[in-house]
């Protein structure tokens, strides 16, 4: 790892983070119970993490970027973000990764909560990049 950067995701649920990473085209591996998982960086910089991003179908990241849970219960992305690209091959900064992971994670959480309340997706064969909600309050 030639340059280590940490970005707080301010997210607490790893399951929604994994759904977001999958939606964004990233592959990853998760730490197994009772084992350690480390980022693999150049110059001997290795860090214990809960999940490492392994690639995105375009680029292999060789476990240089990981996510770890902080004492506050939120996750931080850490590693060498140089060369990070989205699934379309465009350069992705660590702040852009944060923005995309947070948005997709919150979308997955919202969909799960709405599904638990009995809501279903309309036109599920259509893929959209937004959620449309109409709310009414009866007083």
FENVENJO-V309275 format. One line per field, one symbol per residue. ss: DSSP state (H for helix, E for strand, L for the rest). phi: phi as a letter, one per 20 degrees, with the letter a starting at -180 (. if undefined). burial: + if it has 16 or more other C-alpha atoms within 10 Angstrom, else -. Layout:
ss = ???
phi = ???
burial = ???
This chain:
ss = LLLLEEEELLLLLHHHHHHHHHHLLLEEEELLLLLLLELLLHHHLLLELLEEEEELLLLEEEEEEEEEELLLLLEEEEELLLLLELLLLLELLHHHHHHHHHHHHHHHHHHHHHHHLLLLLLLLLLLLLLLLLLLLLLL
phi = .ebecccfeldddffffffffffenedbcdfegmddccfdcfmmeccfcebdeerbndceelmedccceeffnedcecqeefnfcefenegcfffffggfffffffffffffffffenfcfelffedcebddcddcced
burial = +------++-+--+-++++++-++++++-+------+++++---++++++++++++----+-+++++++----+++++++++-++++----+-+--++-+++-++++++-+----------------------------
